[in-house]
Amino acid sequence: MDATWMHWLRGYVTVALRGEAMERLVNEALADGLQLWSIRRTKDGGMSCNIVIRDFFRLRPLLKRTGCRVHVLSRMGLPFWQLRLRRRVFFGAGLVLFFIGMYLLSSLIWSIDVEGNDKLSEEQILQAAKSEGLYPFQWSFRLQDSSDLSKHLAQKLPGAAWIGVEKRGTHITIRIVESKTPDAKPLMNPRHLVASTDAVVTKVMAEAGRPVVKPNTKVKQGDVLISGLLGDETAGTAVVAKGDVKGLVWHEYDIVSPLTRTSKVYTGNKKIIWYGVAGGRALQVSGFGKIPYDMYERVVQEEKAAWRTLKLPFGRMKETIMEVKMQQQTITQEEAAAEGLQQARADLLAKVGPDAHIRAENILHQKTDNGKVYMKVFFEVEQSIVKERPLVQMQGD
C-alpha cells in the first residue's frame, strides 16, 4: 500500500527492522493498532516498512519484548518539510530577496540613447525627456505610454518632425527625425573671378558671368578670368560671377630627408591591471606597483556585467600596459628620396586643395650630406586658380 495524503500530513518514516523475532514484532504492532504498510523483506535478511510518526514512538516497548532493533531510513511528510524549512530560513529569505532585487533592477531604466539628431543637441533632447519623467534610474512602471511620450517630446522640441520612443528591457532609445529647413543663401555683391596666381589656363567652367580667358592662355595674378559685367560699359549688367577655372601652376620645393627611419615597436612585455567598476567609478583590485617600463602604451577594455538582456551598472575593466621602444633603421638614398617626395606631394596637395592633380615633377638638384638627402623639386600642378574680387574695387581702379 502506498502512503496516502493523510499519512503525508501526519508525517511518516521508512524503517529497517533487525532481529530474530521480526515477524512477531510486526504481528504484535498490528494487533496493538499501529499503522504499518509496505512491509517487505530486504536482501540482507531484514525487513522494512513505513510507519506514521505517532506510532513510531509506540514501538519502543515492543522492541524490548521481542529483542529487535529499528533504524530510520528516510523521513517524509509535512512535519519534516516544515523542520527543513525552518533550518533553511536564511537561505529561503536570501532567495526571496534575490528575486525581489532582480525584479527591482529590471524595473529601472539604466540607459537612454538618442539617435538621428543633427541640429538638436543630445543635452537638449535629454532635458526635454527628463521634464516628462524619462531619465536614468527611473522606474519603468512610472513612465507614460510610448506614444504619449513621443507626442509630448515633439511638442517640447519644435525642431523635430517626428520622435519615436522605444523601450527594450532596461534600455530606452529616442529616435529623432528633424525638420528640413532650407539653408538661407548669403547675399552676395556683384563680383569678378580673378587669377589667384600666375598660371596657364586648362579648363574654364562658367556658371554665371562672362568668360574672359580660354584654355592654353597664360594669365598673371589678378587677371580677370570670369567677368561679372554682362554687355557693354553703357548698357551693362553687374552679376555675381560663378564658376571655376583650372590652370597649371608651378611650385618649387626644398626637401630634406634623413637616411635613418625611426619607428615604434612593441617588445612583447606587458603588465595587466584589473579594476572593479561600479557607478562610473573604478577601483583597482590587481596589478599594484610601479610600471616597470620607460616607454609604454595603454589599452583599456571595459566589460559590463549582464543578466540575460539586462545590463547591470557594474563590471570590470582591464588595463593593458605594453612596453614600446623607438627603433632606428638605416635606409638607402633612393628610399629617403622617395619618402621625401611623398611627404612633399602630400603637403602640396593639402595646401592647394583636394581637387588638384600633380601633372609632372622634376628634380632640379639632389645631394647627400651629413646623413640626409637634399633635393630641389619642381612640381607642375593643375589646380583651381580663381579668387573673388568685388566689382566696386574693379571700377575704382
C-alpha positions as CSV (number, residue, x, y, z in Angstrom):
1,M,0.0,0.0,0.0
2,D,1.3,3.4,-0.9
3,A,1.2,6.4,1.5
4,T,-1.9,8.5,1.4
5,W,-2.2,12.3,1.7
6,M,-3.3,11.8,5.4
7,H,0.0,9.9,6.0
8,W,1.9,12.8,4.4
9,L,0.1,15.4,6.5
10,R,0.9,13.5,9.7
11,G,4.4,12.6,8.7
12,Y,5.8,9.1,8.4
13,V,9.2,7.3,8.3
14,T,10.6,4.3,6.5
15,V,12.4,2.0,9.0
16,A,14.6,-1.1,8.8
17,L,14.0,-3.9,11.3
18,R,16.7,-6.3,12.6
19,G,16.4,-9.3,14.9
20,E,15.3,-12.9,15.2
21,A,11.6,-12.1,16.1
22,M,10.8,-9.6,13.3
23,E,7.6,-11.4,12.3
24,R,6.4,-11.4,16.0
25,L,7.2,-7.7,16.2
26,V,5.1,-6.9,13.1
27,N,2.2,-9.1,14.3
28,E,2.1,-7.5,17.8
29,A,2.4,-4.0,16.3
30,L,-0.6,-4.6,14.0
31,A,-2.5,-6.2,16.9
32,D,-1.9,-3.1,19.0
33,G,-3.4,-0.9,16.2
34,L,-0.1,0.6,14.9
35,Q,-0.2,1.7,11.2
36,L,2.4,-0.3,9.3
37,W,2.4,-0.6,5.5
38,S,4.7,-1.5,2.6
39,I,6.1,-4.4,4.7
40,R,8.7,-6.3,2.8
41,R,11.8,-8.5,3.2
42,T,15.2,-7.0,2.3
43,K,18.1,-8.7,0.6
44,D,20.2,-8.8,3.8
45,G,17.5,-10.8,5.6
46,G,15.9,-7.9,7.4
47,M,12.6,-6.2,6.9
48,S,11.4,-2.7,6.1
49,C,8.1,-0.8,6.4
50,N,6.5,2.6,6.7
51,I,5.1,3.9,9.9
52,V,3.5,7.2,11.0
53,I,5.4,9.3,13.4
54,R,2.9,8.9,16.3
55,D,3.1,5.1,16.1
56,F,6.9,5.1,15.7
57,F,7.4,6.1,19.3
58,R,4.9,3.3,20.4
59,L,7.4,0.7,19.0
60,R,9.8,1.0,22.0
61,P,8.1,-1.5,24.4
62,L,7.5,-3.9,21.5
63,L,11.2,-3.7,20.6
64,K,12.2,-4.6,24.2
65,R,9.9,-7.6,24.3
66,T,11.0,-9.0,21.0
67,G,14.7,-8.0,21.2
68,C,14.6,-6.4,17.8
69,R,16.3,-3.2,16.6
70,V,15.0,-0.4,14.3
71,H,16.8,2.0,12.1
72,V,15.2,5.0,10.3
73,L,15.9,5.0,6.6
74,S,14.0,8.1,5.5
75,R,11.6,10.8,6.8
76,M,8.6,12.0,4.7
77,G,5.7,14.3,5.3
78,L,4.7,17.8,6.2
79,P,6.3,18.0,9.7
80,F,9.7,17.1,8.3
81,W,9.3,19.6,5.4
82,Q,8.5,22.4,7.9
83,L,11.5,21.4,10.0
84,R,13.8,21.6,7.0
85,L,12.3,25.0,6.0
86,R,12.9,26.4,9.5
87,R,16.6,25.3,9.3
88,R,17.0,27.0,5.9
89,V,15.1,30.1,6.7
90,F,18.0,32.4,5.9
91,F,18.6,30.6,2.6
92,G,14.9,31.0,1.7
93,A,14.9,34.6,2.8
94,G,18.0,35.2,0.7
95,L,16.4,33.5,-2.3
96,V,13.3,35.7,-2.0
97,L,15.4,38.8,-1.6
98,F,17.4,37.9,-4.7
99,F,14.3,37.6,-6.9
100,I,12.9,40.8,-5.4
101,G,16.2,42.5,-6.2
102,M,16.3,41.2,-9.7
103,Y,12.7,42.4,-10.3
104,L,13.5,45.8,-8.9
105,L,16.7,46.1,-11.1
106,S,14.8,45.0,-14.2
107,S,12.2,47.7,-13.4
108,L,14.7,50.5,-13.6
109,I,15.7,52.5,-16.7
110,W,19.5,52.1,-16.9
111,S,20.4,53.9,-20.1
112,I,18.9,56.3,-22.7
113,D,20.3,56.6,-26.2
114,V,19.4,59.4,-28.7
115,E,19.6,58.6,-32.5
116,G,19.1,60.7,-35.6
117,N,19.7,64.2,-34.1
118,D,21.8,66.6,-36.0
119,K,20.8,70.2,-35.2
120,L,19.2,69.4,-31.9
121,S,21.8,68.6,-29.2
122,E,21.6,65.5,-27.1
123,E,21.5,67.5,-23.9
124,Q,18.5,69.4,-25.2
125,I,16.6,66.2,-26.0
126,L,17.5,64.5,-22.7
127,Q,16.4,67.6,-20.8
128,A,13.1,67.6,-22.5
129,A,12.8,63.8,-21.8
130,K,13.6,64.5,-18.1
131,S,10.8,67.0,-17.9
132,E,8.4,64.2,-19.0
133,G,9.8,61.8,-16.3
134,L,12.1,59.9,-18.6
135,Y,15.7,59.7,-17.2
136,P,18.1,57.1,-16.0
137,F,17.2,55.2,-12.8
138,Q,13.6,56.0,-13.2
139,W,11.0,53.2,-12.5
140,S,9.7,51.9,-15.8
141,F,6.2,51.4,-14.4
142,R,6.1,55.2,-13.7
143,L,6.7,56.1,-17.4
144,Q,4.0,57.3,-19.7
145,D,2.9,55.2,-22.7
146,S,5.5,55.4,-25.5
147,S,3.0,57.1,-27.9
148,D,2.2,59.8,-25.3
149,L,5.9,60.3,-24.6
150,S,6.6,60.7,-28.3
151,K,3.8,63.3,-28.6
152,H,4.9,65.3,-25.6
153,L,8.5,65.3,-26.7
154,A,7.6,66.5,-30.2
155,Q,5.7,69.4,-28.6
156,K,8.7,70.4,-26.5
157,L,11.2,70.1,-29.4
158,P,9.8,72.2,-32.3
159,G,12.8,71.4,-34.4
160,A,11.8,67.7,-34.6
161,A,9.3,66.5,-37.3
162,W,8.9,63.1,-35.6
163,I,10.0,61.5,-32.4
164,G,9.8,57.8,-31.5
165,V,10.4,56.3,-28.1
166,E,11.3,52.5,-27.9
167,K,11.7,50.5,-24.7
168,R,13.7,47.3,-24.7
169,G,14.1,45.9,-21.2
170,T,16.0,48.5,-19.2
171,H,17.1,50.5,-22.3
172,I,15.3,53.4,-23.9
173,T,16.0,54.6,-27.4
174,I,14.8,58.0,-28.6
175,R,14.8,58.4,-32.4
176,I,14.6,61.8,-33.9
177,V,13.6,62.9,-37.4
178,E,14.4,66.6,-37.7
179,S,12.6,69.2,-39.7
180,K,14.2,70.0,-43.0
181,T,14.6,73.8,-43.5
182,P,16.5,75.2,-46.5
183,D,19.7,77.0,-45.6
184,A,19.5,80.7,-46.1
185,K,21.6,81.8,-49.1
186,P,24.0,84.5,-48.2
187,L,23.6,87.8,-50.1
188,M,26.5,88.4,-52.4
189,N,27.5,91.6,-54.2
190,P,28.4,91.6,-57.9
191,R,32.0,90.4,-58.4
192,H,34.7,89.2,-60.8
193,L,36.6,85.9,-60.6
194,V,40.3,86.7,-61.0
195,A,43.5,84.6,-61.1
196,S,45.0,83.9,-57.6
197,T,48.4,83.2,-59.1
198,D,50.3,83.0,-62.4
199,A,49.2,80.0,-64.5
200,V,48.4,78.5,-67.9
201,V,44.6,78.0,-68.1
202,T,43.5,74.4,-68.8
203,K,39.7,74.5,-68.1
204,V,37.1,77.2,-67.9
205,M,33.7,76.4,-66.4
206,A,31.4,79.5,-66.0
207,E,28.0,79.2,-64.3
208,A,27.3,82.9,-64.2
209,G,29.2,85.8,-65.8
210,R,31.2,86.2,-68.9
211,P,34.4,84.1,-69.5
212,V,37.3,86.3,-70.4
213,V,40.0,83.6,-70.9
214,K,40.3,80.4,-72.9
215,P,42.3,77.2,-72.4
216,N,46.1,77.4,-73.1
217,T,46.0,81.1,-72.2
218,K,48.7,82.3,-69.8
219,V,47.4,84.6,-67.1
220,K,49.1,86.6,-64.3
221,Q,47.9,87.0,-60.7
222,G,45.0,89.4,-60.6
223,D,43.8,89.0,-64.3
224,V,40.1,88.7,-64.7
225,L,39.0,85.1,-65.6
226,I,35.2,85.3,-65.4
227,S,33.8,88.9,-65.6
228,G,30.8,90.0,-63.5
229,L,29.8,92.6,-66.2
230,L,27.5,91.5,-69.0
231,G,27.1,93.7,-72.0
232,D,29.0,96.9,-72.8
233,E,30.0,99.7,-70.5
234,T,26.9,101.9,-71.2
235,A,24.2,99.2,-71.0
236,G,26.0,96.5,-68.9
237,T,24.5,94.4,-66.1
238,A,26.5,93.6,-63.0
239,V,26.2,90.0,-61.8
240,V,27.8,87.6,-59.3
241,A,30.3,85.7,-61.3
242,K,30.3,82.0,-60.5
243,G,32.3,79.1,-61.9
244,D,35.8,77.6,-61.8
245,V,38.9,77.9,-63.8
246,K,41.8,75.4,-63.6
247,G,45.3,76.1,-64.6
248,L,48.8,74.7,-64.5
249,V,50.8,76.2,-61.6
250,W,54.5,75.7,-60.8
251,H,55.6,75.0,-57.2
252,E,59.3,74.8,-56.1
253,Y,60.1,72.6,-53.0
254,D,63.3,72.2,-51.0
255,I,63.2,68.7,-49.5
256,V,65.4,67.4,-46.7
257,S,65.0,63.6,-45.9
258,P,67.1,61.8,-43.3
259,L,68.8,58.4,-44.1
260,T,67.6,56.9,-40.8
261,R,64.0,55.9,-40.1
262,T,62.6,56.0,-36.6
263,S,59.7,53.6,-35.8
264,K,57.9,52.4,-32.7
265,V,58.0,48.7,-31.9
266,Y,56.4,46.6,-29.2
267,T,58.8,44.5,-27.1
268,G,56.1,41.9,-26.1
269,N,56.4,42.8,-22.4
270,K,53.2,43.9,-20.8
271,K,51.5,44.4,-17.4
272,I,47.8,43.8,-16.8
273,I,45.8,45.8,-14.2
274,W,42.2,44.9,-13.2
275,Y,39.6,47.3,-11.8
276,G,36.2,46.8,-10.4
277,V,33.7,49.3,-11.9
278,A,30.5,50.5,-10.2
279,G,28.5,53.6,-10.7
280,G,31.0,55.2,-13.1
281,R,33.9,54.7,-10.7
282,A,36.8,52.3,-10.9
283,L,38.7,50.6,-8.0
284,Q,42.0,48.9,-8.7
285,V,42.0,45.2,-7.5
286,S,45.2,43.8,-9.0
287,G,48.4,44.8,-10.7
288,F,49.7,47.2,-8.0
289,G,53.1,48.7,-8.1
290,K,55.2,50.9,-10.3
291,I,55.0,50.5,-14.1
292,P,58.4,48.9,-15.0
293,Y,58.7,50.4,-18.5
294,D,60.2,53.7,-19.6
295,M,58.0,54.0,-22.6
296,Y,54.6,52.3,-22.9
297,E,51.1,52.5,-24.3
298,R,47.8,51.8,-22.5
299,V,44.9,49.8,-23.9
300,V,41.7,49.9,-21.8
301,Q,38.8,47.4,-22.1
302,E,35.7,47.7,-20.0
303,E,33.2,44.8,-19.5
304,K,29.8,45.5,-18.1
305,A,28.0,42.7,-16.1
306,A,24.8,41.4,-17.6
307,W,22.0,39.1,-16.7
308,R,20.2,37.9,-19.8
309,T,19.3,41.1,-21.7
310,L,19.7,43.2,-18.5
311,K,22.9,45.3,-18.4
312,L,23.9,45.9,-14.8
313,P,25.6,49.1,-13.5
314,F,28.8,47.4,-12.5
315,G,31.5,45.3,-14.1
316,R,35.2,45.2,-14.5
317,M,37.9,47.0,-16.5
318,K,41.2,45.6,-17.9
319,E,44.1,47.9,-18.5
320,T,47.0,46.5,-20.5
321,I,50.4,48.4,-20.2
322,M,52.5,47.4,-23.3
323,E,56.2,48.3,-23.4
324,V,57.3,50.1,-26.6
325,K,60.7,51.2,-27.9
326,M,61.9,53.5,-30.6
327,Q,63.9,51.7,-33.2
328,Q,66.2,53.4,-35.8
329,Q,66.7,51.8,-39.2
330,T,69.1,53.0,-41.8
331,I,67.6,53.3,-45.3
332,T,69.1,53.8,-48.8
333,Q,69.3,57.2,-50.6
334,E,66.6,56.0,-53.0
335,E,64.2,55.2,-50.1
336,A,65.0,58.5,-48.4
337,A,64.4,60.4,-51.6
338,A,61.1,58.6,-52.2
339,E,59.9,59.3,-48.7
340,G,60.8,63.0,-49.1
341,L,58.9,63.2,-52.4
342,Q,55.9,61.5,-50.9
343,Q,55.8,63.9,-48.0
344,A,56.2,66.9,-50.3
345,R,53.3,65.7,-52.5
346,A,51.1,65.3,-49.5
347,D,52.0,68.8,-48.2
348,L,51.4,70.4,-51.6
349,L,48.0,68.8,-52.1
350,A,47.0,69.8,-48.6
351,K,47.8,73.5,-49.5
352,V,46.3,73.7,-53.0
353,G,43.2,71.6,-52.3
354,P,42.0,68.0,-52.8
355,D,40.8,68.6,-56.4
356,A,44.3,69.4,-57.6
357,H,46.4,67.0,-59.6
358,I,50.2,66.8,-59.9
359,R,50.9,66.6,-63.6
360,A,54.7,66.5,-63.5
361,E,57.7,66.7,-61.2
362,N,61.3,67.5,-62.0
363,I,64.2,67.0,-59.6
364,L,66.4,70.0,-60.2
365,H,69.2,69.2,-57.7
366,Q,70.0,66.3,-55.3
367,K,72.9,65.6,-52.9
368,T,73.7,63.7,-49.8
369,D,75.4,65.3,-46.8
370,N,75.6,64.7,-43.0
371,G,73.2,61.6,-43.2
372,K,70.5,63.5,-45.1
373,V,69.3,63.8,-48.7
374,Y,68.8,67.3,-50.0
375,M,66.6,67.9,-53.1
376,K,65.1,70.8,-55.0
377,V,62.0,69.7,-56.8
378,F,59.8,71.5,-59.3
379,F,56.1,70.4,-59.3
380,E,53.6,71.2,-62.1
381,V,50.1,71.1,-60.6
382,E,46.7,71.5,-62.2
383,Q,44.6,73.4,-59.6
384,S,41.8,75.9,-59.2
385,I,43.2,79.4,-59.7
386,V,40.1,81.6,-59.0
387,K,39.5,84.1,-56.3
388,E,36.8,86.7,-55.8
389,R,37.1,90.4,-56.3
390,P,34.2,92.8,-55.8
391,L,33.1,94.7,-58.9
392,V,33.3,98.0,-56.9
393,Q,37.0,97.6,-56.5
394,M,37.4,97.0,-60.2
395,Q,35.5,100.1,-61.1
396,G,37.5,102.2,-58.6
397,D,40.9,101.1,-60.1
